[in-house]
Amino acid sequence: MDDLLHVRSLVNSREGTVKPAIYTDPDIYRLELERIFARSWLFLAHESMIPKAGDFFTTYMGEDAVLVVRQKDGSVEAYLNQCRHRGMRVCHADGGNTRAFTCPYHGWSYGLDGALNSVPLEKEAYRDQLDKSKWGLTRVTRIATYKGLIFGNWDATAPDLEDYLGDMKWYLDGFLDRRAGGTEVLGGVHKWTIDCNWKFAAEQFCSDQYHAPYTHASAIQVLQPTAANKADGSPLGEGQTAKPVWADALGGVQFSGNGHGSAFFFTGKPDANVWVGGQVSAYFREHYPEAVARLGEVRAKRLAGHNTMFPTLSWLNGTQTLRVWHPRGPDKIEVWAFCIGDKEMPDDVKDALIKSHARSFGPAGFLEQDDSENWVEVQKVLKGHMARRTDFCMQMGRGFEERRSDGIPGLTNYTFAETAARGFYQHWADMMSAENWGEIEALAKVSEKELADV
């Protein structure tokens, strides 16, 4: 073990405490780029965004700019978006279709396969001494897909993607596999910045249902059904009265495993999500039987859960938002939000889903603004000397973890808990203090036992 910055002393998952230095220290952030973002499986793009040969999408792995490119044989490769001559970005477009990538600095040109194909004045300037085969774009070491999502990893020794996901596959399938035909990205990509550490956002989507009744109180008051009108615009039945959004919940679950996390309520209805517009809600009701056949009843009804695949891929069921928290320093993130819908959705439902997605969790969404304000204010508070020395309490549900017998996988707790938060930070500490994936996996076995045996 090589705990260079003593990060294991900053996270005590057994006792449920975290020291705020993990959100502010620039040295910790630089080590994260090496030990978290250069060794984890990171979301790159959805397959629907690059359907044809020559299609590309530009994104990031940590702070490394990368190109995701559909090859002539239909496979996908990704490369560092950096010319090998003087380090210039070879592509400035967000996406498109091309036959080659040409650096605007000195004109070096690369093929779809990343090979250096053309160098201006090669004969005169290099006198036949440049071996172009050695100067292709730096290839992302490993590419893998899961039900339409494309992931990349720089570390050749990392576990395979499905092993890395572990029990998180059960939760991810509920988002991606409700209908035959798969999913696609609807509309474009919303991008905006928030002045906070990336872990605040990733951990909230991993674990924190507790904030919703308070942070989102105004939205709940506006959108909950009233005696005159329900969320989908239809009248309430005789004698019914207004209820908060979780009034019909039959309990809930929080999942933790491999740093990933999820939290959701059980509900008695297949469309129980107050944030979802009426047309979208009707679509979920109509195709509920197919979702049950593919996923089982629990996941078919699970339309209000939030989730994080460690480290920075999060999604919300129902509103169908998939987002990446791209780090931009210890106190800033760039959020990229995608709307994910079933390919088989009618066009009018797709349009309604895009609007529903933007209204709730777009950059000006009424829920997104609530969350962003919290994270920004906490980051501001942590500028203080004493504030950075004061432990955070993450003890909710400690000692009540269980492994269920009803088919819901992983280490679980009641949805109002911090089991997944403790698992998220413990996995972070394991990766930050290990030299290689062998050490990470050895530490993870010890950490999992400690988390379960409190």
C-alpha positions in Angstrom: 0.0 0.0 0.0 1.3 3.5 -0.9 -0.9 6.0 1.0 1.1 9.0 -0.2 -1.2 11.7 1.3 -2.5 9.6 4.2 -6.0 9.7 2.8 -7.0 6.6 4.8 -6.9 8.8 7.9 -9.4 11.1 6.3 -12.2 8.5 5.8 -13.5 6.4 8.7 -16.3 4.4 7.1 -16.6 2.2 10.2 -17.3 5.1 12.4 -19.1 7.1 9.7 -16.9 10.2 9.6 -15.1 12.1 6.7 -12.6 15.0 7.0 -13.4 17.9 4.6 -9.9 18.1 3.3 -10.9 15.5 0.7 -13.0 18.2 -1.0 -10.5 21.1 -0.9 -6.9 19.8 -0.9 -5.2 20.5 -4.4 -2.7 17.7 -3.8 -5.5 15.2 -3.1 -7.2 16.4 -6.3 -4.0 15.8 -8.4 -3.7 12.3 -7.0 -7.3 11.6 -7.8 -6.6 12.3 -11.5 -4.0 9.6 -11.4 -5.5 7.0 -9.1 -9.2 7.4 -9.6 -9.7 8.8 -13.1 -6.9 7.0 -14.8 -7.8 3.6 -13.3 -11.7 3.6 -13.3 -14.1 2.7 -16.0 -15.5 6.1 -17.2 -18.5 6.8 -19.4 -17.6 8.2 -22.8 -20.7 8.2 -25.0 -23.9 6.4 -25.9 -23.7 4.3 -29.0 -26.6 6.2 -30.6 -24.4 9.3 -30.7 -21.9 7.7 -33.1 -23.9 5.3 -35.3 -21.9 5.5 -38.5 -18.2 5.0 -39.5 -16.4 8.3 -39.1 -18.8 9.6 -36.4 -17.1 11.0 -33.4 -17.8 12.6 -30.0 -15.4 14.6 -27.9 -15.5 14.2 -24.1 -13.2 13.8 -21.1 -11.7 11.2 -18.8 -11.0 13.2 -15.7 -9.4 16.3 -17.2 -7.9 14.4 -20.2 -9.7 15.4 -23.4 -10.6 12.3 -25.5 -12.1 11.5 -28.9 -14.6 8.6 -29.2 -14.6 7.4 -32.8 -16.7 4.8 -34.7 -14.3 2.8 -36.9 -14.9 1.5 -40.5 -15.5 -2.0 -39.2 -18.2 -0.8 -36.7 -16.0 -1.0 -33.6 -15.3 2.0 -31.3 -12.0 3.4 -30.3 -11.0 6.4 -28.2 -7.9 8.6 -28.3 -6.3 11.4 -26.3 -7.4 14.5 -28.1 -3.8 15.7 -28.3 -1.5 16.1 -31.2 1.8 14.2 -30.7 3.8 17.0 -32.2 3.2 19.9 -29.8 0.2 18.8 -27.7 -2.5 20.8 -29.5 -6.1 19.6 -29.4 -6.6 18.0 -32.8 -10.4 18.3 -32.7 -12.4 21.3 -31.3 -15.9 20.2 -32.5 -18.3 18.6 -30.0 -19.1 15.8 -32.5 -19.7 15.0 -36.1 -18.4 12.9 -39.0 -15.0 13.0 -40.5 -12.4 11.0 -42.5 -9.4 12.4 -40.5 -8.4 14.7 -37.6 -6.0 17.5 -38.6 -4.2 19.5 -35.9 -4.8 23.3 -36.5 -1.3 24.1 -35.2 1.1 22.5 -37.7 -1.3 20.4 -39.8 -0.4 16.8 -38.6 -3.3 14.6 -39.7 -4.5 11.4 -38.2 -6.9 8.7 -39.5 -10.0 7.2 -37.8 -7.7 4.5 -36.4 -5.5 7.1 -34.7 -2.5 6.6 -37.1 -0.4 9.5 -38.2 -1.1 9.7 -41.9 0.2 13.0 -43.1 2.9 15.5 -42.0 3.2 18.8 -43.9 6.6 19.2 -45.6 7.6 15.8 -44.3 10.3 15.2 -46.9 11.8 18.7 -46.6 11.6 19.1 -42.8 12.3 15.6 -41.6 14.3 14.3 -44.5 12.7 10.9 -44.3 13.8 10.5 -40.7 10.3 10.6 -39.1 8.8 7.2 -38.3 5.1 8.1 -38.5 4.1 4.6 -37.1 5.4 5.7 -33.7 3.5 9.0 -33.5 -0.1 8.1 -33.7 -2.7 9.4 -31.3 -2.5 8.0 -27.8 -5.1 5.2 -27.6 -7.4 4.7 -24.6 -6.2 1.3 -23.4 -9.6 -0.4 -23.0 -13.0 0.2 -24.5 -16.2 -1.7 -23.5 -19.9 -1.3 -23.9 -22.9 -2.1 -21.7 -26.4 -2.0 -23.2 -25.6 1.1 -25.3 -23.2 2.9 -23.0 -19.6 3.2 -24.0 -16.9 3.2 -21.4 -13.1 3.7 -21.4 -10.3 2.8 -19.0 -6.6 3.7 -19.2 -5.5 0.8 -16.9 -4.9 -2.5 -18.6 -5.0 -4.3 -15.3 -8.4 -3.1 -14.2 -11.2 -5.6 -13.8 -13.5 -6.1 -16.9 -16.3 -3.7 -17.1 -19.0 -6.1 -15.9 -16.9 -7.2 -13.0 -16.3 -3.5 -12.1 -20.1 -2.9 -12.2 -20.8 -5.9 -10.0 -24.3 -5.7 -8.4 -24.7 -2.3 -10.0 -25.8 -4.0 -13.2 -29.1 -4.9 -11.6 -29.8 -1.2 -11.0 -28.4 0.0 -14.3 -30.6 -2.5 -16.2 -33.7 -1.0 -14.7 -32.7 2.3 -16.5 -31.5 0.9 -19.8 -33.5 -2.3 -20.4 -37.2 -1.6 -19.9 -38.2 -2.3 -23.5 -36.8 -4.3 -26.4 -34.8 -2.2 -28.8 -32.6 -0.5 -26.2 -32.2 3.2 -25.6 -30.9 6.3 -27.3 -29.9 9.9 -26.4 -32.7 12.3 -27.1 -31.8 15.9 -28.0 -28.3 17.3 -27.3 -26.1 17.5 -24.3 -26.6 20.2 -21.7 -23.3 21.4 -20.2 -22.8 23.8 -17.3 -20.4 24.4 -14.4 -20.8 24.3 -10.7 -18.3 25.6 -8.2 -18.0 22.5 -6.0 -16.0 19.3 -5.6 -17.0 16.4 -7.9 -17.6 14.1 -4.9 -20.5 16.2 -3.5 -22.6 15.6 -6.6 -21.5 11.9 -7.2 -22.1 11.0 -3.5 -25.6 12.7 -3.4 -26.8 10.7 -6.4 -25.2 7.6 -4.8 -26.9 7.8 -1.4 -28.7 10.9 -0.3 -32.5 10.6 -0.4 -32.5 12.4 3.0 -32.2 15.9 1.4 -35.3 15.6 -0.8 -38.1 16.7 1.7 -36.1 19.7 2.7 -33.9 20.8 -0.3 -36.8 20.3 -2.7 -39.6 21.4 -0.4 -40.8 24.2 -2.7 -40.9 22.0 -5.8 -42.8 19.3 -3.8 -45.4 21.9 -2.6 -45.9 23.2 -6.2 -46.0 19.8 -8.0 -47.8 17.5 -5.5 -51.4 16.5 -6.4 -54.0 18.9 -5.0 -57.7 18.3 -4.4 -58.4 19.9 -7.8 -55.6 18.6 -9.9 -53.1 15.8 -10.1 -49.5 16.0 -11.5 -50.7 14.6 -14.9 -53.5 17.1 -15.2 -56.4 14.8 -14.4 -58.8 15.3 -11.5 -58.5 13.3 -8.3 -61.1 10.7 -7.5 -64.0 11.3 -5.1 -62.9 12.0 -1.6 -59.1 12.0 -2.3 -56.9 14.6 -0.8 -53.4 15.9 -1.5 -50.4 13.8 -0.5 -46.7 14.3 -0.5 -44.8 12.6 -3.3 -43.6 9.7 -1.1 -47.0 9.1 0.6 -47.7 6.0 -1.5 -44.2 4.6 -0.9 -44.0 1.2 0.7 -40.5 1.5 2.1 -37.3 1.7 0.2 -33.8 0.4 -0.3 -30.3 1.9 -0.5 -27.6 -0.2 -2.2 -23.8 0.0 -1.8 -21.1 -2.0 -3.6 -17.7 -1.3 -5.2 -18.1 2.4 -4.6 -21.4 2.4 -6.5 -24.7 3.3 -4.9 -28.4 3.6 -5.4 -31.4 4.7 -3.4 -35.1 4.3 -4.2 -38.6 3.9 -2.8 -40.9 0.9 -3.3 -44.2 2.2 -4.7 -47.6 0.8 -5.4 -47.8 2.4 -8.9 -45.8 2.1 -12.1 -45.7 5.8 -12.7 -45.0 7.2 -9.2 -42.8 10.1 -10.0 -44.1 13.6 -9.4 -41.4 15.1 -11.5 -42.5 13.3 -14.7 -44.9 15.0 -17.1 -48.4 13.4 -17.8 -47.6 12.1 -21.3 -44.4 10.4 -20.1 -46.2 9.0 -17.1 -48.9 7.6 -19.4 -46.1 6.0 -21.5 -44.6 4.2 -18.4 -48.1 2.9 -17.5 -48.8 1.7 -21.0 -45.5 -0.3 -21.2 -45.4 -1.4 -17.6 -46.3 -5.1 -18.5 -43.2 -5.3 -20.8 -41.0 -3.8 -18.2 -42.2 -6.3 -15.6 -41.5 -9.2 -18.0 -38.0 -8.0 -18.6 -37.0 -6.7 -15.2 -39.5 -7.9 -12.5 -42.0 -5.8 -10.6 -39.6 -4.0 -8.3 -37.5 -2.5 -11.1 -40.4 -1.9 -13.4 -42.0 0.4 -10.8 -38.7 2.0 -9.8 -39.1 5.4 -11.5 -37.9 7.7 -8.7 -34.5 6.3 -7.8 -31.1 8.0 -8.1 -27.8 6.2 -8.7 -24.0 6.6 -9.2 -21.6 4.3 -10.9 -18.2 5.2 -9.2 -16.8 7.6 -9.7 -18.8 10.1 -11.8 -21.6 8.6 -13.8 -25.1 9.3 -12.3 -28.7 8.8 -13.4 -32.2 9.3 -12.3 -35.0 6.9 -13.2 -38.2 8.4 -14.6 -36.8 11.8 -15.5 -34.3 9.7 -17.5 -31.4 12.0 -16.9 -27.9 10.5 -17.3 -25.0 12.8 -16.3 -21.3 13.0 -15.8 -19.5 15.1 -13.2 -16.4 16.1 -15.1 -13.8 17.4 -12.5 -12.3 20.8 -13.2 -10.2 21.3 -10.1 -10.8 20.6 -6.4 -13.6 23.1 -6.3 -15.3 23.0 -9.7 -17.2 20.5 -11.9 -18.6 20.6 -15.4 -21.9 18.8 -15.6 -22.9 17.0 -18.8 -26.5 15.9 -18.9 -28.0 13.5 -21.4 -31.7 12.6 -21.8 -32.1 8.8 -22.3 -35.2 7.3 -23.8 -36.4 4.0 -25.3 -35.7 3.8 -29.0 -39.3 2.5 -29.5 -40.9 5.6 -27.9 -43.2 7.5 -30.2 -41.8 10.8 -31.4 -44.3 12.9 -29.4 -43.4 11.0 -26.2 -39.7 11.6 -26.9 -40.4 15.3 -27.2 -42.4 15.3 -24.0 -39.6 13.4 -22.2 -37.0 16.0 -23.4 -39.1 18.8 -21.9 -39.8 16.8 -18.7 -36.0 16.1 -18.4 -35.0 19.7 -18.9 -37.7 21.1 -16.6 -36.6 19.1 -13.7 -32.9 18.3 -14.1 -31.7 20.6 -16.9 -29.3 23.5 -16.1 -32.2 25.7 -15.2 -34.3 22.8 -13.8 -36.2 23.5 -10.6 -34.6 20.5 -8.9 -31.1 21.0 -10.3 -30.9 24.5 -9.0 -31.7 23.3 -5.5 -28.9 20.8 -5.5 -26.4 23.1 -7.1 -26.9 25.8 -4.4 -26.3 23.3 -1.6 -23.0 22.1 -3.1 -21.8 25.6 -3.9 -22.5 26.9 -0.4 -20.8 23.9 1.3 -17.7 24.5 -0.9 -17.7 28.2 0.2 -18.0 27.3 3.9 -14.9 25.0 3.4 -12.7 28.0 2.6 -12.6 28.5 6.4 -9.7 27.1 8.4 -11.8 25.6 11.2 -14.5 24.4 8.7 -11.9 22.3 7.0 -10.9 20.7 10.3 -14.4 19.7 11.3 -15.5 16.1 10.7 -18.6 15.4 8.7 -21.1 12.9 10.2 -22.1 10.1 7.9 -23.6 7.7 10.5 -27.2 7.4 9.3 -28.3 3.7 9.3 -24.9 2.6 10.6 -25.2 -1.0 11.9 -28.4 -1.8 10.0 -26.9 -3.0 6.8 -28.2 -6.3 5.4 -28.2 -8.6 2.4 -31.7 -9.2 1.2 -33.4 -12.5 0.3 -35.8 -11.0 -2.2 -33.5 -10.7 -5.2 -32.4 -7.1 -4.6 -28.6 -7.5 -4.7 -25.7 -6.0 -2.7 -25.2 -4.5 0.7 -28.4 -2.7 1.5 -30.2 -0.5 4.0 -33.3 1.6 4.3 -33.4 4.3 1.7 -32.9 7.0 4.3 -29.4 6.0 5.2 -25.8 6.7 4.4 -24.6 3.2 3.7 -23.8 4.0 0.1 -22.0 7.2 1.1 -19.8 5.3 3.4 -19.2 2.7 0.7 -18.4 5.5 -1.9 -15.8 7.2 0.3 -14.3 3.9 1.5 -13.8 2.8 -2.1 -12.3 6.2 -2.9 -9.8 5.8 0.0 -9.0 2.3 -1.2 -8.2 3.5 -4.7 -6.3 6.5 -3.5 -4.0 4.5 -1.2 -3.3 1.6 -3.5 -0.5 1.3 -6.1 -2.4 -1.1 -8.4 -5.7 -2.9 -8.9 -4.4 -6.0 -7.0 -4.0 -3.8 -3.9 -7.4 -2.1 -4.5 -9.2 -5.4 -4.6 -7.4 -6.7 -1.5 -8.4 -3.5 0.4 -12.0 -3.7 -0.9 -12.5 -7.1 0.6 -11.4 -5.8 4.0 -13.5 -2.7 3.7 -16.6 -4.5 2.7 -16.4 -6.8 5.7 -15.9 -3.8 8.0 -18.8 -1.9 6.5 -21.1 -5.0 6.9 -19.9 -5.9 10.4 -20.5 -2.6 12.2 
